[in-house]
Amino acid sequence: MILSDKRILEEIEKGSIVIEPYHRKYLGSNSYDVHLGKHLAVYEDKELDARKHNKVRHFEIPEEGYVLQPGVLYLGVTEEYTETHNHVPFLEGKSSTGRLGIDIHATAGKGDVGFCNTWTLEISCVHPVRIYAGMPIGQLIYFPVDGEVENKYNTKQNAKYTERTIRPVESMMWKNEF
């Protein structure tokens, strides 16, 4: 079951869902629109290694926009900082974004109960497309959790993406044991 607009508003009022900045006009019937932040990043190396810390180069999207190129993975970030304390947040691309040939996540569309941060986007495109900071990029939907959560993300010792940031965060796969 997905939370409705009225239920999302109730949860915001209770503080179990936090969206900053929040604007009522971005609340849909069962989702909240999020926007592309001004920071992007690309990996420095052409070949990545899951066991190593792959470095990224950060840059800002200029006012005139930035043209994404196919075959490149861009890490973006939402303008919105969110907290979700009692629900499972999912981030999906807006249909208008998809119709431009832009994907906003490779695999990481689900957040965890207790996730408190901006969302790093794994952006790719099928043809060159100009993007702009502040453009609508995705929508958050919220699912209720059945049962009590023992281990919320923001309290997990091995959580890798808890440091509050306004820039996209590269993969921390290298911190896993394998």
Buried (B, 14 or more C-beta within 10 A) or exposed (E): EBBBBEBBBEBBEEEBBBBEEEEEEBBBEBBBBBBBBBBBBBBEEEEEEEEEEBEBEEBEBEEEEBEBEEEEEBBBBBBBBBBBBBBBBBBBBBEEBEEBBBBBBEEBBEBBBBBBBBBBBBBBBEEEBEBBBEBBBBBBBBBEEEEEBEEBBBEEEEBBBBEEBEBBBBBEBBEEEE
